[in-house]
Amino acid sequence: MTDWNLTRTQSASRLLELIVMRLISEALHVAAALGVADLLASGPQSAEQLAKATGANAQSLRRVLRALVGFGVFAQDSADRFLLAPMGELLRRDVEGSLCAAALFFGGEWGARVDALFLPAVQSGESAGQILSGGRTWIDWLQSDPELNKVFNSMMTAFSTLHFAGVLEAYDFSECTRLVDVGGGHGWIIAEILKRNPRMRGVLFDLPHAIEGGRRTIEQAGLADRCEVASGDFFVSVPDGADLYLLSRVIHDWNDDKAVAILKVVRAAVAPQGRLMLLETMLQSSIPPFYPLLSDLNMLVRTGGCERTEAEYRSLYRAAGFELTRAIATAAPTGTTIIEGCPR
């Protein structure tokens, strides 16, 4: 909850912090790019030891890490050595739900190219992805840089873990016999659902560039006999006849017209008694946690999409031929809401 009862001095202090807060994102990018959290996984180390291992300047690295200590990412012991705090653990590359790829993606040169287009995006209504791709889409921009696309896919796999937290506890999938995960990326979410529901069969559906990673995930999970991996364009068609269509963090990437177009394609494919399920970060009518608001700005700049309220999702559903039946909050740190609908 925001404290509106600040003195002028306190207000100036808070505003100055917000103005320069992007430097913390850059400090996290530096720590991720140098692999500091991975080095600290084996135990505390001094700035000099870390600088030697990473090829960085010891004094400069100490200042970066000191700032991140102040924000609870790392800690310092009495011998002036740095160690991992709980948040810092999530900067390790090899832990479940790692946010290392997110720190790499949103900071550094890639992040700066997008952030520099924030004002033009607000002025023009185009996203940075459209501007950088020459008027096409943010997906075209991503795919134009193989290394950027690789980091993005790693980030989205990690986000799947965080975004899906609590979903299996909040929703009963047992009545579903055939699930289509539309835009399911590398398949982590559908694999988790199928493992929990052994009588269910599934289809992982995404663009051709994601298929290799998706097939690998399904095979490693031992689900190749129960889950088909298919590619295509969800603006054109999706596999038909399933009784549940899942779209996780897909609709927020697009403006209302494009979102309705995608949902209409799903409406044409869903079984008569089937259901639609979106997993999205939902904006609340009261003063919400900060992440949904920041995620909404991220969508504005990078993709041209947005986060939405329940009322706004209800309008999208009706425009596409669905009725929103339930909105179920979860324990996910991303504020995931299960938005269920059925054909009208």
TORVOMAR-86722 format. One record per residue (C-alpha): residue in one letter; x, y, z. Coordinates in Angstrom, 3 decimals. Example, Ala and Ser with C-alpha at 12.3 -4.5 7.8 and 13.67 -1.06 7.14 Angstrom:
<sites>
code,u,v,w
a,12.300,-4.500,7.800
s,13.670,-1.060,7.140
</sites>
This chain:
<sites>
code,u,v,w
m,0.000,0.000,0.000
t,1.374,3.423,-0.962
d,1.849,5.909,1.902
w,0.318,9.177,0.716
n,1.026,11.031,3.990
l,4.655,11.977,3.358
t,6.351,15.263,4.168
r,7.834,17.227,1.269
t,11.311,16.051,2.241
q,10.184,12.435,2.406
s,8.413,12.801,-0.920
a,11.561,14.171,-2.555
s,13.620,11.343,-1.095
r,11.164,8.701,-2.317
l,10.919,10.271,-5.778
l,14.708,10.462,-6.155
e,14.935,6.778,-5.297
l,12.341,5.955,-7.959
i,14.108,8.097,-10.561
v,17.416,6.263,-10.176
m,15.907,2.823,-9.462
r,16.805,1.613,-12.958
l,20.404,1.419,-11.698
i,19.381,-1.502,-9.487
s,18.094,-3.329,-12.567
e,21.466,-2.656,-14.202
a,23.338,-3.825,-11.103
l,21.331,-7.065,-11.216
h,22.234,-7.385,-14.904
v,25.927,-7.000,-14.029
a,25.687,-9.634,-11.289
a,23.868,-12.024,-13.640
a,26.230,-11.444,-16.569
l,29.274,-12.069,-14.358
g,27.721,-15.140,-12.732
v,28.253,-13.796,-9.208
a,25.421,-15.832,-7.667
d,26.805,-19.039,-9.171
l,30.215,-18.289,-7.682
l,28.703,-17.585,-4.257
a,26.772,-20.857,-4.280
s,29.851,-22.582,-2.877
g,30.196,-20.102,-0.016
p,31.135,-16.496,0.896
q,33.791,-14.726,-1.163
s,35.468,-11.331,-1.048
a,35.107,-8.740,-3.798
e,38.731,-9.458,-4.742
q,38.048,-13.179,-5.146
l,34.948,-12.524,-7.206
a,36.741,-9.964,-9.365
k,39.556,-12.410,-10.073
a,37.074,-15.117,-11.055
t,35.038,-12.830,-13.320
g,37.703,-10.534,-14.749
a,36.035,-7.468,-13.210
n,37.545,-4.525,-11.355
a,37.462,-5.374,-7.643
q,36.611,-1.876,-6.389
s,33.825,-1.386,-8.918
l,32.387,-4.834,-8.308
r,32.410,-4.229,-4.552
r,30.276,-1.108,-5.043
v,27.754,-2.976,-7.211
l,27.459,-5.786,-4.693
r,27.246,-3.343,-1.786
a,24.221,-1.711,-3.442
l,22.595,-5.108,-3.953
v,23.265,-5.939,-0.285
g,21.229,-2.837,0.536
f,18.325,-4.249,-1.462
g,18.506,-7.714,0.090
v,19.927,-9.595,-2.899
f,23.270,-10.400,-1.287
a,24.607,-10.156,2.274
q,27.976,-9.404,3.875
d,29.633,-11.170,6.791
s,31.971,-9.785,9.432
a,34.999,-10.608,7.253
d,33.639,-8.333,4.494
r,32.812,-11.276,2.270
f,29.684,-11.446,0.153
l,27.169,-14.290,0.329
l,23.801,-15.187,-1.121
a,20.612,-13.901,0.459
p,17.358,-15.727,-0.426
m,16.719,-13.347,-3.340
g,20.255,-13.859,-4.595
e,19.663,-17.597,-4.804
l,17.239,-16.892,-7.655
l,20.052,-15.284,-9.671
r,21.786,-18.650,-9.922
r,21.456,-20.174,-13.368
d,20.824,-23.732,-12.207
v,17.959,-23.336,-9.707
e,14.268,-23.864,-10.393
g,12.578,-20.573,-11.160
s,15.902,-18.818,-11.775
l,15.518,-15.150,-12.670
c,19.035,-14.879,-14.054
a,17.743,-14.769,-17.633
a,15.267,-12.028,-16.654
a,18.106,-9.924,-15.236
l,20.017,-10.417,-18.488
f,16.990,-9.661,-20.688
f,15.736,-6.502,-18.974
g,19.143,-4.925,-18.348
g,22.250,-4.230,-20.378
e,22.262,-3.362,-24.076
w,19.026,-5.225,-24.880
g,17.114,-3.517,-22.097
a,18.571,-0.098,-22.955
r,17.461,-0.348,-26.591
v,13.882,-0.956,-25.462
d,13.821,1.536,-22.587
a,15.119,4.273,-24.897
l,11.893,3.862,-26.872
f,9.547,4.245,-23.894
l,8.615,7.850,-24.714
p,8.243,7.195,-28.470
a,6.042,4.193,-27.628
v,3.767,6.309,-25.437
q,3.634,9.086,-28.030
s,2.978,6.851,-31.032
g,1.003,3.964,-29.542
e,3.467,1.542,-31.123
s,5.509,-0.819,-28.953
a,9.292,-0.842,-28.929
g,9.050,-4.287,-30.501
q,7.136,-2.832,-33.458
i,9.578,0.059,-33.817
l,12.658,-2.183,-33.615
s,11.188,-4.680,-36.086
g,10.320,-2.034,-38.644
g,6.582,-2.070,-38.060
r,6.131,-5.800,-37.631
t,5.710,-7.451,-34.191
w,7.751,-7.927,-31.044
i,8.079,-11.613,-31.956
d,9.810,-10.620,-35.207
w,12.183,-8.435,-33.207
l,13.018,-11.284,-30.837
q,13.634,-13.763,-33.631
s,15.929,-11.324,-35.447
d,18.533,-11.838,-32.691
p,19.186,-15.537,-31.917
e,21.008,-14.819,-28.650
l,18.265,-12.484,-27.429
n,15.638,-15.074,-28.372
k,17.553,-17.759,-26.465
v,17.667,-15.613,-23.318
f,13.971,-14.768,-23.730
n,13.006,-18.439,-23.970
s,15.065,-19.241,-20.854
m,13.355,-16.383,-19.041
m,9.882,-17.553,-20.074
t,10.588,-21.099,-18.876
a,11.594,-19.681,-15.490
f,8.556,-17.389,-15.460
s,6.370,-20.433,-16.114
t,7.510,-21.885,-12.801
l,6.710,-18.693,-10.909
h,3.521,-17.902,-12.807
f,2.152,-21.422,-12.351
a,2.800,-21.602,-8.597
g,-0.411,-22.527,-6.789
v,-2.446,-23.195,-9.939
l,-2.684,-26.964,-9.425
e,-3.832,-26.367,-5.858
a,-6.420,-23.766,-6.895
y,-7.994,-25.559,-9.853
d,-9.287,-29.108,-10.418
f,-8.132,-30.411,-13.813
s,-9.367,-33.959,-13.215
e,-12.472,-33.658,-15.431
c,-10.426,-32.600,-18.446
t,-9.641,-35.385,-20.921
r,-7.852,-33.395,-23.638
l,-5.913,-30.192,-23.015
v,-4.445,-27.879,-25.657
d,-1.768,-25.490,-24.357
v,-1.866,-22.632,-26.875
g,1.381,-20.686,-27.044
g,2.822,-23.095,-24.501
g,6.464,-22.423,-25.363
h,8.795,-25.153,-24.199
g,5.997,-27.073,-22.496
w,6.816,-26.827,-18.805
i,3.234,-26.015,-17.754
i,1.433,-28.694,-19.778
a,3.981,-31.242,-18.584
e,3.221,-30.392,-14.953
i,-0.529,-30.657,-15.527
l,-0.246,-34.003,-17.358
k,1.999,-35.468,-14.659
r,-0.628,-34.617,-12.030
n,-3.511,-35.970,-14.193
p,-2.496,-39.337,-15.657
r,-5.731,-39.909,-17.628
m,-5.417,-36.618,-19.496
r,-3.960,-36.249,-22.984
g,-2.529,-33.014,-24.318
v,-1.306,-30.960,-27.241
l,1.497,-28.430,-26.912
f,0.948,-25.796,-29.597
d,3.259,-22.921,-30.494
l,5.187,-21.303,-33.325
p,7.719,-23.484,-35.158
h,10.725,-21.921,-33.396
a,9.541,-23.277,-30.012
i,8.844,-26.830,-31.131
e,12.286,-28.325,-30.590
g,12.439,-27.121,-26.984
g,8.848,-28.218,-26.373
r,9.405,-31.700,-27.735
r,12.513,-32.054,-25.575
t,10.586,-31.063,-22.431
i,7.771,-33.523,-23.181
e,10.175,-36.370,-23.890
q,12.256,-35.714,-20.775
a,9.054,-35.763,-18.703
g,8.169,-39.185,-20.149
l,4.979,-37.835,-21.707
a,5.605,-38.372,-25.420
d,2.860,-41.021,-25.575
r,0.274,-38.635,-24.076
c,1.237,-35.243,-25.466
e,1.425,-34.212,-29.103
v,3.687,-31.308,-30.048
a,2.299,-29.217,-32.916
s,3.201,-25.906,-34.530
g,1.146,-23.233,-36.174
d,-0.184,-19.680,-35.927
f,-2.859,-19.084,-33.292
f,-4.221,-16.183,-35.335
v,-5.174,-18.736,-37.988
s,-6.082,-22.011,-36.249
v,-5.430,-24.175,-33.201
p,-5.942,-27.939,-32.723
d,-9.676,-28.537,-32.421
g,-12.017,-30.636,-30.301
a,-10.352,-30.354,-26.881
d,-12.383,-29.786,-23.744
l,-9.873,-27.327,-22.229
y,-7.793,-24.650,-23.946
l,-5.058,-23.075,-21.833
l,-3.279,-19.819,-22.685
s,-0.696,-18.760,-20.111
r,0.715,-15.235,-20.392
v,-0.361,-15.067,-24.030
i,-3.297,-12.659,-24.179
h,-1.483,-9.932,-22.218
d,1.027,-9.691,-25.093
w,-1.613,-8.250,-27.439
n,-3.963,-5.292,-27.702
d,-7.725,-5.858,-27.473
d,-8.307,-6.404,-31.197
k,-5.540,-9.002,-31.473
a,-6.563,-10.635,-28.179
v,-10.152,-11.060,-29.386
a,-8.880,-12.437,-32.700
i,-6.884,-15.132,-30.875
l,-9.805,-16.010,-28.609
k,-12.170,-16.267,-31.586
v,-9.851,-18.866,-33.129
v,-9.977,-20.810,-29.850
r,-13.774,-20.423,-29.765
a,-14.019,-22.029,-33.199
a,-11.954,-25.008,-32.005
v,-13.295,-25.700,-28.493
a,-15.686,-28.608,-27.866
p,-19.334,-27.585,-27.174
q,-19.006,-28.265,-23.450
g,-15.345,-27.212,-23.329
r,-13.655,-24.491,-21.343
l,-11.170,-21.692,-21.868
m,-8.541,-20.937,-19.237
l,-6.221,-17.952,-19.191
l,-3.417,-17.637,-16.654
e,-2.707,-13.927,-16.437
t,-1.520,-11.272,-14.014
m,-4.764,-9.442,-13.276
l,-4.985,-5.795,-12.276
q,-7.049,-5.171,-9.158
s,-9.580,-2.367,-8.705
s,-8.015,-1.298,-5.393
i,-4.388,-0.205,-5.041
p,-2.608,-3.391,-6.154
p,0.835,-4.847,-5.523
f,3.450,-3.141,-7.680
y,4.303,-6.109,-9.924
p,1.058,-6.059,-11.965
l,1.495,-2.328,-12.621
l,5.123,-2.798,-13.673
s,4.183,-5.781,-15.812
d,1.574,-3.602,-17.523
l,4.250,-1.015,-18.378
n,6.476,-3.792,-19.671
m,3.691,-4.900,-21.993
l,3.116,-1.316,-23.146
v,6.758,-0.842,-24.113
r,7.832,-4.261,-25.372
t,4.816,-5.935,-26.932
g,1.978,-3.436,-27.249
g,-0.175,-5.572,-24.968
c,-1.440,-4.873,-21.452
e,-2.478,-6.344,-18.143
r,-6.239,-6.157,-17.556
t,-8.901,-6.063,-14.851
e,-11.545,-8.765,-14.471
a,-14.107,-6.483,-16.120
e,-11.817,-6.002,-19.113
y,-11.297,-9.755,-19.479
r,-15.054,-10.254,-19.234
s,-15.480,-7.879,-22.196
l,-12.814,-9.715,-24.213
y,-14.526,-13.030,-23.540
r,-17.924,-11.789,-24.657
a,-16.478,-10.261,-27.835
a,-14.930,-13.639,-28.681
g,-18.013,-15.734,-27.910
f,-17.154,-16.849,-24.364
e,-18.680,-16.146,-20.966
l,-16.280,-15.546,-18.077
t,-17.366,-17.993,-15.382
r,-14.715,-17.693,-12.667
a,-11.626,-15.657,-11.748
i,-9.547,-17.575,-9.194
a,-6.579,-15.974,-7.438
t,-3.482,-18.113,-6.822
a,-0.451,-17.899,-4.560
a,1.893,-17.136,-7.477
p,4.345,-14.252,-6.875
t,3.364,-12.831,-10.286
g,-0.243,-12.354,-9.151
t,-1.534,-15.112,-11.446
t,-5.309,-15.342,-11.772
i,-7.063,-18.343,-13.340
i,-9.631,-16.818,-15.704
e,-12.109,-19.499,-16.728
g,-14.703,-19.215,-19.463
c,-17.150,-21.339,-21.431
p,-18.678,-20.951,-24.912
r,-21.738,-18.705,-25.059
</sites>
